[in-house]
Each structure stands twice: as C-alpha cells, then as structure tokens.
C-alpha cells in the first residue's frame, strides 16, 4: 500500500530514510492512547454531523478490532508506515476499507501525537503518585517502629548531633511528599487537550473540541493551536519531577549502602534485594540501591536531552520533536522499576538498634549540648564554644568520651560545670531537648508521623479520584 501522504511525491522514500525517520519502533508504546483519542475524535465527528452515523459506527468497530489484535500481539507494525498513527490508520483501512480514511478528518498527526502523549503521561503521573504514596507508608512504618532508636546525625559525613532514626526517615517522607505535590501540580497541565489544533492553525471543519475533551475526561483544551502542537513543556516538567524523585531515591540509596556496610552495620537489607559475588562467598551486595543510584544519571540525561531538542525550535511542529518520546518512555520505565522495588526494600529492612546506640555512645555528637548548658549559666556562646573545643581535644588526647570525664576534669575547663552535666549529655536528653516544631524530640517526631499519616489519607483520596478520571 502506498504512503497515505504520498500524492504529492513522484519517487519512493529511500529505505535508509524510512528507517532513520520512522518512530514505530518506540512510539508503538502509545497504541492504546492513539486508539482512545481516535475513538473520541470519530465520536465527535459524528456528533457534529461531519461524518454520517453509519461511518462512525463502522470506524469505531474497526478500531476496536485493531485494538484487540494489538492487545493479543497479533498486529504487525511496519517501519514503512512510519509511526503508530499511520500503522493504526492503515490497519483500520485494511479492516473496514476506504471509509477508514475518514477517521483523519479534522485532525493532523501533529495534534494527534500530542494528544497521545498527554493521555499517556496523565496515567503515569497517577501511577507514580500511588507508588510514592506506598514508599511513604513504608518509611512511616519503619519510623513508628524506631521512635526509641537513636542514631548519629551527620553533616559533612561527620557525626554531628544524635537524632532519632525515625526523624531521619521522616526527612525522606517530606522529600517524597514534595515529589507528590509536584506531580499533582503537573497533572493540571498534562490534563489539557491539544486535539482539534490540526497541523498548527486549527481546522475548517466545525468540530467541537470541548465535546472531545469531555469524551477523554480532559479538564480543558489548549487556547492556541500553535501552542497546542508545539508544546512539550508538560513532558519537560514530568522529566524534571522524575529527576528530583530519582535524586531523592539516590540520596536514600547512598545512605542504605553506607548503613549496610561493615563499617556502619546500622541496617541489613533483606536477601531478596541483594546479590552475592561470583568469587567472594561472604559478600552481600546492595545492588538495588546501587543501581537506583546509577540510573539517576540516565533520567537526568533524558531531561537535558529534551531541553536541548526544544531550545531552538521555531513554531510550530518540527521533526526534531520526534525525539521527545524515547527519553520519556525510558524515564517512565526507570522510575517504575525503582519505586516498585523501594517500598518493599524499606519494609523488609532490619534496623540494628544496638549498633546505632553504640555509635552514639562513642562519639562527641553531644558536645553542642555542653555549650548550651554553659550558655544557660550565662557564658557567651562563643566562649562556651571554645571551652567545649578544648574539652573535646582533652578527651581525644586521653582516649575518653565526654561522659567518661569526672566532674573535676570538667571543671578544669570551666567552673560553671556541675553534676547536672551528666544528665544533659545522655543521648535521650540530647534528642528530647530539641523539642521544637520539626525537631528530633520524640513528641515532635510523633506529631510529624501523625501529620504524615493524615497526608497519606489525602493522597489516597487524590489517587482514587484521578485514577478514575485518567481512564
């Protein structure tokens, strides 16, 4: 069968050109969305009296048969037919005859492909909110089990101040909460219908774009036809949000890798999420977090790649924009894999509370509280800071920790010390002294968990509402 657009041409397309310019090898991923959009479009053509009812029904029946063959893996996709749109249209014409060619009335591949990608990402965004929701629930579950677990808090990867391990985990709940908010906000712009914009200027047919939008559950339509077919902001926004999610996953991955090492021994990852060595039988490698950390780079690359494609494009559609899909599909696949694994990995993670406590007992992360103690006695903070610096140096030289010092040893650095310093320096006291909103004190962490659990309920309600809307 000749090209559907071949009337103006006198020569066949060079085979190498066909292979180089075809997108069917990857945009077949949009087959379901393409058929959804076509069903809504032809229904609108019938509603507006542009096509007779019998043609509409024949086309709809033919599309359903093509869809069934695709689902069963029986539909052959040909490079000669270029893309998913032309492949489906040719399959439809083969199925029902020339009437299938009427489907394309009042539309262009430019607004068609944009519609497909809006439909595709709209579903994926809801799925990713759901997966992040599950990951938050897993982190909150571990936090609730570790409200009495104290761990060193770090800055510069040096022990800084003791904190609740639950507080550390809740920091990631907050990060993933922002990721959810970004996805939910991006949904508003994804939920905009380009169909009806035609190639760039609209169409001469008296179509009803609002009717098509209702058929596909879109909240609004593009205001400008040029913008409708050239806009890829919604993909850039998704890739940007995905990059942030992967960055957060990578940070958590790095901590899991460190914590599960012999040097830390703070946690143990379940065997199901680790692998062994081909030569060293004692090894248990944290391959899942390592690979998530590594795959973060490819998601960043997909974002930068699309930004680069778009940066100099004049309005409206250009063939360059075919490069918008592979990175999007790759990011979706990469993010799906990471999020699907992470929640279960966190749920099954064993926390070694005694190792964490030993680490806290054998460091100087309670030093700041001595300074605060002296400040409470009237000593300016800068002088208190110097006193504690000298005290810590003395401990290092004597191979002692702060709680090992006698009161006389404390007093050689400041006469303001008294025996209450021993209560102040206990890890539980250090943690619970920070009883401010957002702090690591047990009541504050309990309150943070309660707030996060309430947010989980709201997110679940959003998922339920938008899952149904996104077909």
C-alpha positions as CSV (number, residue, x, y, z in Angstrom):
1,X,0.0,0.0,0.0
2,X,1.4,3.4,-0.9
3,X,2.1,6.2,1.7
4,X,-1.1,7.8,3.0
5,X,0.5,11.1,2.3
6,X,2.2,10.2,-1.0
7,X,0.0,12.0,-3.5
8,X,2.5,14.9,-3.9
9,X,5.5,12.7,-4.4
10,X,6.9,11.0,-7.6
11,X,9.5,8.8,-6.0
12,X,9.5,6.2,-3.2
13,X,11.1,7.2,0.0
14,X,14.7,5.9,0.3
15,X,14.8,2.8,2.5
16,X,17.5,4.3,4.7
17,X,15.4,7.5,5.1
18,X,12.4,5.3,6.1
19,X,14.5,3.5,8.7
20,X,16.1,6.7,10.0
21,X,12.9,8.7,10.3
22,X,10.5,6.0,11.5
23,X,9.4,6.1,15.1
24,X,7.2,3.0,15.2
25,X,10.0,1.0,17.0
26,X,9.3,3.1,20.1
27,X,6.0,5.0,19.7
28,X,4.1,1.8,19.4
29,X,4.0,2.2,23.2
30,X,1.3,4.8,22.5
31,X,-1.0,2.3,20.7
32,X,-3.7,2.3,23.4
33,X,-3.7,6.1,23.8
34,X,-3.8,6.5,20.0
35,X,-7.0,4.4,19.8
36,X,-8.6,6.2,22.7
37,X,-8.0,9.5,21.0
38,X,-9.3,8.2,17.7
39,X,-12.5,6.8,19.3
40,X,-13.2,10.2,20.9
41,X,-12.4,12.0,17.7
42,X,-14.7,10.0,15.5
43,X,-17.5,10.1,18.1
44,X,-17.2,13.9,17.9
45,X,-17.2,13.9,14.1
46,X,-20.5,12.0,14.3
47,X,-21.9,14.3,17.0
48,X,-21.1,17.4,14.9
49,X,-22.6,15.8,11.7
50,X,-19.3,15.9,9.9
51,X,-19.5,12.1,9.4
52,X,-22.6,10.0,9.0
53,X,-23.6,7.7,11.9
54,X,-23.0,4.6,9.9
55,X,-19.4,5.6,9.1
56,X,-18.8,6.5,12.7
57,X,-20.0,3.1,13.9
58,X,-18.0,1.3,11.3
59,X,-14.8,3.1,12.2
60,X,-15.4,2.6,15.9
61,X,-16.0,-1.1,15.3
62,X,-12.8,-1.3,13.2
63,X,-10.7,0.5,15.8
64,X,-11.9,-2.0,18.5
65,X,-10.8,-4.9,16.3
66,X,-7.4,-3.3,15.7
67,X,-7.1,-2.8,19.4
68,X,-7.9,-6.5,20.1
69,X,-5.2,-7.6,17.7
70,X,-2.7,-5.2,19.3
71,X,-3.5,-6.5,22.8
72,X,-3.1,-10.1,21.6
73,X,0.2,-9.2,19.9
74,X,-1.2,-10.2,16.5
75,X,-0.9,-6.7,14.9
76,X,2.3,-6.2,12.8
77,X,3.8,-2.8,12.9
78,X,5.8,-1.8,9.8
79,X,8.6,0.7,9.6
80,X,7.3,1.6,6.1
81,X,4.2,3.0,7.9
82,X,6.5,5.3,9.9
83,X,4.7,5.7,13.2
84,X,1.9,4.4,15.5
85,X,-0.7,6.7,14.0
86,X,-0.1,5.6,10.4
87,X,0.2,2.0,11.3
88,X,-3.2,2.0,13.1
89,X,-4.8,4.0,10.4
90,X,-3.6,1.6,7.7
91,X,-4.7,-1.4,9.9
92,X,-8.1,0.3,10.2
93,X,-8.4,0.8,6.4
94,X,-7.3,-2.9,5.8
95,X,-10.1,-3.9,8.3
96,X,-13.0,-1.8,7.0
97,X,-12.0,-0.4,3.7
98,X,-11.7,3.2,2.4
99,X,-14.2,4.5,5.0
100,X,-11.3,4.1,7.5
101,X,-9.6,7.0,5.7
102,X,-12.4,9.3,7.0
103,X,-11.1,9.0,10.6
104,X,-8.4,11.6,10.0
105,X,-11.0,14.3,9.0
106,X,-10.4,17.5,11.0
107,X,-7.1,16.4,12.6
108,X,-3.4,16.1,11.9
109,X,-0.7,13.8,13.2
110,X,0.7,16.9,15.0
111,X,-2.3,17.3,17.3
112,X,-2.8,13.5,17.4
113,X,0.6,12.7,18.7
114,X,0.4,15.4,21.3
115,X,-2.9,14.1,22.5
116,X,-1.4,10.6,22.8
117,X,1.4,11.8,25.0
118,X,-1.0,13.8,27.2
119,X,-3.1,10.7,27.7
120,X,0.0,8.5,28.3
121,X,1.6,10.8,30.9
122,X,-1.7,11.5,32.6
123,X,-2.0,7.8,33.6
124,X,1.7,7.6,34.5
125,X,1.6,10.6,36.9
126,X,-1.3,9.0,38.9
127,X,0.7,5.7,39.0
128,X,3.8,7.4,40.3
129,X,1.8,9.3,43.0
130,X,0.5,5.9,44.1
131,X,4.0,4.4,44.2
132,X,5.4,7.3,46.1
133,X,2.4,7.0,48.5
134,X,3.4,3.4,49.1
135,X,7.0,4.3,49.7
136,X,6.0,7.0,52.2
137,X,3.8,4.5,54.0
138,X,6.8,2.1,54.2
139,X,9.1,4.8,55.6
140,X,6.4,5.9,58.2
141,X,6.0,2.2,59.2
142,X,9.8,2.0,59.9
143,X,9.7,5.3,61.7
144,X,6.9,4.2,64.1
145,X,9.0,1.1,65.0
146,X,12.1,3.2,65.7
147,X,10.8,6.0,67.9
148,X,13.2,4.9,70.6
149,X,16.2,4.3,68.2
150,X,18.9,7.0,68.5
151,X,21.4,7.3,65.7
152,X,24.2,9.8,64.9
153,X,23.1,12.6,62.7
154,X,25.7,13.8,60.2
155,X,26.9,16.9,58.5
156,X,29.9,16.6,56.1
157,X,29.6,12.8,56.8
158,X,31.0,13.6,60.2
159,X,29.0,12.8,63.3
160,X,27.2,16.0,64.4
161,X,24.3,15.5,66.8
162,X,22.3,12.5,67.9
163,X,18.8,12.2,66.4
164,X,16.0,9.7,66.4
165,X,16.3,7.3,63.5
166,X,12.6,7.9,63.0
167,X,13.4,11.6,62.5
168,X,15.9,10.7,59.8
169,X,13.4,8.5,57.9
170,X,10.7,11.2,58.2
171,X,13.0,13.6,56.3
172,X,12.6,11.3,53.3
173,X,8.8,11.2,53.8
174,X,8.9,15.0,53.5
175,X,11.1,14.8,50.3
176,X,8.7,12.3,48.6
177,X,5.8,14.5,49.8
178,X,7.2,17.4,47.7
179,X,7.6,15.0,44.8
180,X,3.9,14.0,45.1
181,X,2.9,17.7,45.2
182,X,4.9,18.4,42.1
183,X,3.4,15.5,40.2
184,X,-0.1,16.5,41.3
185,X,0.5,20.1,40.2
186,X,1.9,18.9,36.8
187,X,-1.3,16.9,36.3
188,X,-3.1,20.2,35.7
189,X,-1.1,21.0,32.6
190,X,-1.0,17.4,31.4
191,X,-4.8,17.4,31.7
192,X,-5.1,19.8,28.7
193,X,-6.3,18.6,25.3
194,X,-4.5,19.5,22.1
195,X,-6.7,17.6,19.7
196,X,-8.5,20.0,17.3
197,X,-5.5,22.2,16.7
198,X,-4.8,20.4,13.4
199,X,-1.4,20.8,12.0
200,X,-0.9,24.2,13.5
201,X,-3.8,26.5,12.6
202,X,-7.0,24.6,13.6
203,X,-9.4,23.1,11.0
204,X,-12.0,24.3,8.6
205,X,-14.4,21.6,9.9
206,X,-17.0,22.7,12.5
207,X,-15.6,20.4,15.2
208,X,-16.4,20.6,18.9
209,X,-13.2,20.5,20.9
210,X,-15.0,20.7,24.3
211,X,-17.1,17.6,23.4
212,X,-13.8,15.7,22.6
213,X,-12.3,16.9,25.9
214,X,-15.3,15.5,27.8
215,X,-15.0,12.2,26.0
216,X,-11.4,11.9,27.1
217,X,-12.0,13.4,30.6
218,X,-9.7,16.4,29.9
219,X,-10.2,19.4,32.2
220,X,-9.5,21.9,29.5
221,X,-8.3,22.5,25.9
222,X,-5.3,24.4,24.6
223,X,-6.2,28.0,23.9
224,X,-3.8,28.4,20.9
225,X,-3.4,25.9,18.1
226,X,0.2,26.8,17.5
227,X,1.0,26.2,21.2
228,X,-1.1,23.0,21.3
229,X,1.0,21.2,18.7
230,X,4.4,22.6,19.7
231,X,4.1,22.4,23.5
232,X,6.3,19.8,25.2
233,X,6.5,21.7,28.5
234,X,4.4,19.0,30.1
235,X,7.0,16.4,29.2
236,X,9.9,18.6,30.4
237,X,8.0,19.2,33.6
238,X,7.5,15.4,34.1
239,X,11.1,14.7,33.4
240,X,12.2,17.4,35.8
241,X,9.9,16.0,38.5
242,X,11.2,12.5,37.8
243,X,14.8,13.7,38.1
244,X,14.0,15.1,41.5
245,X,12.4,11.8,42.6
246,X,15.4,9.9,41.4
247,X,17.7,12.3,43.2
248,X,15.9,11.7,46.4
249,X,15.9,7.9,45.8
250,X,19.6,8.2,45.1
251,X,20.3,10.0,48.3
252,X,18.4,7.4,50.3
253,X,20.2,4.7,48.3
254,X,23.6,6.1,49.2
255,X,22.6,6.0,52.9
256,X,21.3,2.5,52.7
257,X,24.6,1.5,51.0
258,X,26.6,3.1,53.8
259,X,24.4,1.9,56.6
260,X,24.6,-1.7,55.4
261,X,28.4,-1.7,55.2
262,X,30.6,-3.4,57.7
263,X,31.9,0.0,58.8
264,X,28.4,1.1,59.8
265,X,26.3,-2.0,60.3
266,X,23.2,0.2,61.1
267,X,20.8,-1.8,58.9
268,X,20.6,-5.0,57.0
269,X,18.8,-5.2,53.7
270,X,16.7,-8.3,53.0
271,X,18.3,-11.0,50.9
272,X,15.6,-10.5,48.3
273,X,17.1,-7.1,47.4
274,X,20.8,-8.1,47.4
275,X,23.1,-10.3,45.4
276,X,26.3,-12.2,46.0
277,X,29.8,-12.2,44.5
278,X,30.9,-14.7,41.9
279,X,34.3,-15.1,43.7
280,X,33.8,-13.9,47.3
281,X,31.2,-16.0,49.0
282,X,31.0,-13.8,52.1
283,X,29.7,-10.8,50.1
284,X,26.1,-9.5,50.3
285,X,25.9,-6.6,47.8
286,X,23.2,-3.9,48.0
287,X,22.7,-4.0,44.2
288,X,19.2,-2.5,44.2
289,X,20.1,0.9,45.8
290,X,23.4,0.9,43.9
291,X,21.6,0.5,40.6
292,X,19.0,3.1,41.5
293,X,21.8,5.5,42.3
294,X,23.4,4.7,38.9
295,X,20.2,5.0,36.9
296,X,19.6,8.5,38.3
297,X,22.1,9.8,35.7
298,X,20.1,8.5,32.7
299,X,16.9,10.3,34.0
300,X,18.9,13.5,34.2
301,X,20.2,12.9,30.7
302,X,16.7,12.4,29.4
303,X,15.7,15.8,30.8
304,X,18.7,17.6,29.4
305,X,18.3,15.9,26.1
306,X,14.7,17.1,25.6
307,X,15.5,20.6,26.8
308,X,18.3,20.7,24.2
309,X,16.0,19.4,21.4
310,X,13.4,22.2,22.2
311,X,15.7,25.1,22.8
312,X,15.9,26.5,19.3
313,X,12.7,25.2,17.6
314,X,10.6,27.7,15.8
315,X,6.8,27.3,15.9
316,X,5.1,25.0,15.3
317,X,5.8,21.3,14.8
318,X,9.3,20.1,13.6
319,X,10.6,16.6,13.1
320,X,13.1,17.2,15.9
321,X,10.2,16.8,18.2
322,X,10.1,13.1,17.5
323,X,13.0,12.9,19.9
324,X,10.5,13.7,22.8
325,X,9.4,10.1,23.2
326,X,12.3,7.7,23.8
327,X,13.6,9.7,26.8
328,X,10.1,9.9,28.2
329,X,9.5,6.2,27.9
330,X,12.9,5.4,29.3
331,X,12.3,7.6,32.3
332,X,8.9,6.1,32.9
333,X,10.4,2.6,32.9
334,X,13.4,3.6,35.0
335,X,11.2,5.3,37.6
336,X,8.6,2.5,37.7
337,X,11.3,-0.1,38.4
338,X,12.9,2.0,41.2
339,X,9.7,2.9,43.0
340,X,8.2,-0.6,42.7
341,X,11.3,-2.1,44.5
342,X,11.9,0.6,47.1
343,X,8.8,0.3,49.2
344,X,9.3,-3.4,49.8
345,X,13.0,-2.9,50.4
346,X,12.3,-0.4,53.1
347,X,9.5,-2.5,54.7
348,X,11.8,-5.6,55.0
349,X,14.9,-3.7,56.1
350,X,16.2,-4.7,59.6
351,X,17.3,-1.9,61.8
352,X,20.2,-2.7,64.1
353,X,19.3,-0.5,67.1
354,X,22.2,-1.7,69.3
355,X,24.8,-0.7,66.6
356,X,23.3,2.7,66.3
357,X,23.3,3.2,70.0
358,X,26.9,2.1,70.4
359,X,27.8,4.6,67.7
360,X,26.1,7.4,69.6
361,X,27.8,6.4,72.9
362,X,31.2,6.5,71.3
363,X,31.4,9.9,69.8
364,X,31.2,13.6,70.6
365,X,27.9,14.4,69.0
366,X,26.5,15.6,72.4
367,X,29.1,18.4,72.6
368,X,26.8,21.1,71.4
369,X,24.6,20.5,74.5
370,X,27.5,21.3,76.8
371,X,27.8,24.6,75.1
372,X,24.1,25.2,75.5
373,X,24.4,24.2,79.2
374,X,27.1,26.8,79.8
375,X,25.2,29.4,77.9
376,X,22.3,28.8,80.2
377,X,24.8,29.6,83.0
378,X,25.4,33.0,81.5
379,X,28.6,32.3,79.4
380,X,28.5,33.8,75.9
381,X,28.1,31.2,73.2
382,X,31.5,31.9,71.5
383,X,33.3,31.4,74.8
384,X,31.3,28.3,75.5
385,X,32.2,27.0,72.1
386,X,35.9,27.5,72.9
387,X,35.6,25.7,76.2
388,X,34.0,22.7,74.6
389,X,36.5,22.6,71.8
390,X,39.3,22.3,74.4
391,X,37.3,19.7,76.4
392,X,36.8,17.5,73.3
393,X,40.5,17.9,72.5
394,X,41.4,16.7,76.0
395,X,39.1,13.7,75.6
396,X,40.7,12.7,72.3
397,X,44.2,13.0,73.9
398,X,43.0,10.9,76.9
399,X,41.2,8.4,74.8
400,X,37.9,9.2,76.6
401,X,34.4,10.4,75.7
402,X,32.5,13.3,77.4
403,X,30.5,11.1,79.7
404,X,33.8,9.4,80.8
405,X,35.1,12.6,82.4
406,X,34.9,13.3,86.1
407,X,33.4,16.5,87.4
408,X,36.9,17.7,88.3
409,X,38.0,17.1,84.8
410,X,35.1,19.2,83.5
411,X,35.8,22.0,86.0
412,X,39.4,22.4,84.8
413,X,37.8,23.9,81.6
414,X,35.1,25.9,83.3
415,X,34.0,26.5,86.9
416,X,30.4,26.7,85.7
417,X,30.1,22.9,85.3
418,X,28.2,21.0,87.9
419,X,26.9,17.4,88.2
420,X,23.8,18.1,86.2
421,X,26.1,17.9,83.1
422,X,25.8,14.1,83.1
423,X,22.0,14.2,82.7
424,X,22.4,16.8,79.9
425,X,24.8,14.6,78.0
426,X,22.7,11.5,77.9
427,X,21.7,10.7,74.3
428,X,18.0,10.7,75.2
429,X,18.3,14.0,76.9
430,X,20.2,15.5,73.9
431,X,17.5,14.3,71.5
432,X,14.5,15.4,73.6
433,X,16.0,18.8,74.4
434,X,15.2,19.7,70.7
435,X,11.5,19.9,71.3
436,X,10.7,22.4,68.7
437,X,8.4,22.1,65.7
438,X,10.3,19.9,63.1
439,X,12.9,18.9,65.7
440,X,14.1,15.4,66.6
441,X,12.5,15.2,70.1
442,X,10.2,12.2,70.5
443,X,7.0,14.3,70.8
444,X,7.8,16.3,67.7
445,X,8.6,13.2,65.7
446,X,5.4,11.5,66.9
447,X,3.5,14.7,65.8
448,X,5.3,14.6,62.4
449,X,4.2,11.0,61.9
450,X,0.6,11.9,62.7
451,X,0.7,14.7,60.2
452,X,2.2,12.5,57.6
453,X,-0.4,9.7,58.1
454,X,-3.1,12.3,57.7
455,X,-1.5,13.4,54.4
456,X,-1.4,9.8,53.3
457,X,-5.2,9.7,53.6
458,X,-5.5,12.8,51.5
459,X,-3.1,11.4,48.9
460,X,-5.1,8.2,48.7
461,X,-8.2,10.2,48.1
462,X,-6.5,12.1,45.2
463,X,-5.3,8.8,43.7
464,X,-8.8,7.3,43.8
465,X,-10.3,10.4,42.2
466,X,-7.8,10.8,39.4
467,X,-7.3,7.1,38.7
468,X,-10.9,7.0,37.5
469,X,-10.5,10.3,35.5
470,X,-7.4,9.1,33.7
471,X,-9.1,6.2,32.0
